[in-house]
Amino acid sequence: MSMGAYDEEEHERRERKNSEVDADFDDERTNYHGKVEYDSGESAEDLLDQFKEINEG
């Protein structure tokens, strides 16, 4: 078969493959328990001052 030639069997195989639905995966959500803490180590004023310096520079 030459390059670019139409292959009807391959087309049909791909159509069948694309039309199948894979329902083997777990449909339940995973629940995570715990807590998240954020600590930037700087106050809001320090961060604003740093932001102003960056914008001026």
Protein Blocks (a to p, Z undefined) as FASTA:
>chain_A
ZZhiacfklmmmmmmmmmpccfkbcfbdcddeddddddehpafklmmmmmmmmmmZZ
